[in-house]
Amino acid sequence: MSSAKDVPASAPAESLVQDPELKKAMRAHMTEVIMARVSQDEARRAEALRDYLALTQAAADLAAADTLSLMVPPLMPSLYRRWIGMFAARLFETASEEQLRVLCDGSEENGAALALIFVMFLESERMERQMSEDLCAFGQSVQGEEGVSAQMADVAAGYIRARVAELAGKQAGAEKKDN
């Protein structure tokens, strides 16, 4: 069941983005801005994931955490791109062209707002389910018939949620500094 926070009020149909070229450009901008904010270098990513797995006791020891952290690198960019696409589609359904023009104006402030809205989208009940499903499907495609257990998908989803929460905290801190 969807909660009220998962279903934002839609803008009137006549105010939605109609121009396909503008929509394409906005989608590309959203992807670029959000990917820049969620991406990190491989060494930091592996260390953060290993620490997360060890801290949550999802892995028996650091060696197991290292092994598990190697499962995550290839999925991050592809899944983030998928989720950004879902986010953009939802924005185009609910936000007016005027609002989207502001969010996509290229300013740092509106880039931060776009990233924060993306974080809120990922925190929705619907996306938490979608993230787990996508992680399971990804694991099955990578590991063939053995697949990845639901527990491992939950571990990876937990890590992504932790990264999303960290990003949200950074965004909130940056906004407080600006005010």
N, C-alpha and C positions, 0 to 999 in steps of 0.2 A: 504494500500500500504506500502510496506517495504522500509525503507530508506537504503542508502548505508552503513551506520554504522551498520545496523542490519545484514549485510551479509559479514562477513570477507572472505578474499581470502582463499581458501582451499589449504592445503598442497597436494603435489602429492600423489596419492593413495598408491603408494609403500612405502611411508614414514610414513603412519598412523599406529597406534598400531594394530597389527594383532593377537597377543597372547591373548586368552581369559582370562587366569589367570592373566596376567599382567594388562589387562584392568580392571578386577575385583578388583585387589589390588589398582590400581590408583583411581578407583571410590570410594572405601572405604576410601582412604586417603583424597580425595577431600571432601567427606561428613564429615569426622571427623574434618578436619581443618576449614571448613566453618561453621559448626554447632557450634564449639567452639567460633567462632568470632561473630556469630549472636545471640547466646543464652545469656540470662541474668537471674538473679534470679527473682522469681515471684514478690517479693515486689517492686523491681525497675521497672519491666515491667509494673505492674499495675499502679504505680505512674506516670511513663512516659506516658502511654496511657491516663490516666485520665487528665493529664496536657495538652496533645496534643488535646484531645477532647474539653476541656474547652477553650484553646487558640484559636482554629479554630472556636469556637462557633458552633461546630457540635452537642453539647449537650447544653440544655437550662441552666443547672446549674451543680454544682459539684456532686450533688446526681445522676443526670442523667448520667454524665460522668462516675461515679463509676459503675453504672449499665451497661452502654455500654462497659466499659473496661472488664467486666466479660465475655463478648462474645468472646473475642480474645484469651485467654490462650490456649485452646486446639488446635487451628488451627495453631499456629505458628510453632511448630516442624514438624507437618505433611506436611504443605505446604512448609516450607523451604526445607524439604527433597525432596519433589516433584520437586521444582524449582532447587535444586542442581542436581537432576537426569537429568533434561532437560539441565542444564548447562554442565554437564559432557558429555552428548550425543553430544552436539554441539561441545565441545572441541575435542572429538574423531573424529568428522567429518572434523575438520578444522586444527587442530594442529598436527605437526609431533610427532612421538614417542620420538625423541630426545628432543623436546621442553617440552613434558609432563613429561619425566623423570626428567628434571630440576625442573619443577614446583612441582613435587611430591617427591623431594629429602629429605624432612623432615626438611629443614632449616627454621628458623624463617623468613628470608628474602623472601624466595620463598613461604612460607605460606601466607605472607602478599601480595605478588604479586597475588597469587591464589585468595585470598579474594577480591582484587581490581578488578580483571578480572570478578569475580562473580558479584560485584556491577555494573560494566559496563554492564554486561549481563542483570541484572534486570532493568537497566535504559533504555533498548531498547524499542522502540515503541511496538514491538511484545509482550514483557514480561509485559509491563504495561497493555495491553489488557488481557493477560493471567491471571495476578494477579487479576484483577477485576472479570473475569469469574470464577476463582477458588474460590474466596471469596464468590461470589453469590452462587455457587454450594455447598460450605461448609455450608453456612448459611441455605440453603434449607434442606440439609440433617440433620442438627442439630435441626432445628425448625419445621420439618415436612411440612405440607401443607402451613402453614403461610409463611415460608421462611424468608429471610432477604431482605429488600428493596434494590434497586439499590443504594440508597443514603447511606445506612449503609455499603454496600460493598465498595463504594467509600471512606467513612470515614476510614474504616479499611485499604484499599489500600493506602490512604494518609499517615496513620500512618506508614505503612511498608516502604513507600517511604522515609518518614522522617528518620526512623531508618537506611535505606540504605544510605541516604545522610550523616547522622552522622557517620556511619561506614567509608564511603569514606573519609570524612574529617579527621578522626582519622588516616586512612591509609596514606593519603597524608602528614599529619603532621609528622607521624613516618618516612616516607621516607625522608622528608626534614631534619629531625634530623640526619639521618644516613649519609647524604651527606655532 
